[in-house]
Amino acid sequence: MSTPGPRTLAPADTPSWRQRRLDPDHSLGLRLTLAATAAFLVLVPFALLALLVLGAWPPLRRLDTTVTDALHGYALDHSAWVTLMRSWTEVFGPMPLRAVALLVVIWLLRRGARRLALWVTTTMVVGGLMGPLLKLLVGRDRPELLDPVARAAGYSFPSGHALNATLTAGVLLLVFLPYAGRGAWRVVLWVAAVLLTVVTGLSRVALGVHFASDVFGGWLLGAAVVAATTAAFTSWRAHTGLRPVHPARDGVAPEVERHPGEA
């Protein structure tokens, strides 16, 4: 009597690629799928906006012109407003914000949080490279005003200030959320991140050096980059055995606050 050989899986017994991606028992595959979907959903509005800008869609052009003219007219009549916006846009420009991010990276490295420092660096570098590249690809000119209150060089879409403010605000928020606890400091941290992002973008339109859609594009691109790198980082840390986190609630590495060397 012959002994039956090892049973082989029939094709019907093998889970499909889609089933493996959505199977809760394969947590890494599920997280990667959900993460990629989230990043894609953020990136789609940016891509659509870029296409409208490239095509010089009349309704968008009219909206941009209306907003620019209204804010420029206000700026001409309110010199204090112009001074405030100039100060804000210089203090929270791309280079100062990158310097802040670099200080955070150095601080994390000194605490032994190498993976978290790598995430911060990757987020800032990827976003910082994508902005200038997309400016060249889109090639949109800046607003042309008869009596400008400020000037800026280079192409217009997307706004580098809005992009870098979003990147930095996202990085600082997700790194320092674990230190904020559950009380008022958490609210302060969120409000500071939103103010940094919104007011920096507003300052560029208020000074007449960007259209509103340039700033909106910078916000969308920055959010997409932060979402993508955060998704990759949280999936990575789950794969290494660290507990799953909800970044908007816990930050990307809550363990760094108590055990710095683990992140």
Steps between C-alpha positions, in 0.01 A plus 500: 500500500655827391526795733328811365738780415482851647185684415544791263278802502262519213484829320164562663657466847755776437377842615485757227721811506198709599407261782856505634505881495169528693545203733506617866727202580766651273521828691798642313339449161176651624676803651704558187187481286306742719800731522553506124129568452508791745803656333342452158177668609696804617710511183205481259364851578849642448532326163159630392589853610831482311315395185258792535793739543681353200185531292438858618143407592303830474295465823815431702684785332215740576485388863876543540490844342207612717670390823834651399345836403298520821795426728732724302256789528484447876880485523539832316280670758647334810877523533497339846337191350772482236771529766340219703469273197858573390631421847302179522601377155868561577502348848308192382657469157632168363859543621416591863253212515757258361742621765240423768451152353877447502515593869225247569697233311813576704299489824348164403840355411638608835212316664574187299178524295673429168198363315287797597778737394513319166125548456529875566790528255323298231181703530678834470734391220235330287263795530782749453606335174151454361409869534766647267461212255127557467554874464715430195255247357197728539684822413233738629591869518441697817229769522578819308393808698539867405611608847640192678567508874744208479692302240610140464703315240426174321181326399183505701334156531512352758593749770828398664411690816165319533661164422783535752269640768276195460796261510650663810168532681426134431844387614496705821144394582559128454835503682384697805143371546621235749641779719174697501304258716122509482428852620529858382851458361365265233256768389778760500718277284223443245409870489867597451535251212187629329598866548849439361356335191208734433657837579818422308296416192278805548802728523608403149165590348470815714835620365394432142783255422275192467152417383264334746515176299881499533466502877224240498719282281789535746276397787370196312845388390643542850213303651548224242872470576443492877223243458717279279812507720293458816325199350832343406649570844205365698493184287875459548479534877209252515708253299781528758264400781414841646138557589271654236432873536246753384731783381246783534441397861825341616762647266717276285719365783343541845759267657779753435371715786577222754749280316688718250719225360199303371391742229 
